[in-house]
Amino acid sequence: MKKFIFTLQALLNVKIALEKQRKAELAAANARLDELNRELSALEARLEAQLAEYRDKGGHARELATRHQGFETMYALVDSQRESVKVAEGERDRVRRLLSDTM
């Protein structure tokens, strides 16, 4: 009869696979956060360009009301994007903690 030899290799293999999975999740979370930050920067730049254009034009009262609505919409978009960035940062931190715990 063959003698049973107990090794921890199977457990090590599972741990290595889990670490790889967590690292991939962290990379995906970082990529998502980078993309959201790029979108936020683009929105902020677009808003600043529109504000500068309006200041240079010095529009009439009717145009002011129309532009004001547009600016309110842009500010809402920027705020929404900032909230998305915060959520993505929280997700990245959660995945980072999981990876740290796994290692």
Secondary structure, DSSP 8 states (H G I E B T S, - for coil): -------SHHHHHHHHHHHHHHHHHHHHHHHHHHHHHHHHHHHHHHHHHHHHHHHHH---HHHHHHHHHHHHHHHHHHHHHHHHHHHHHHHHHHHHHHHHHH-
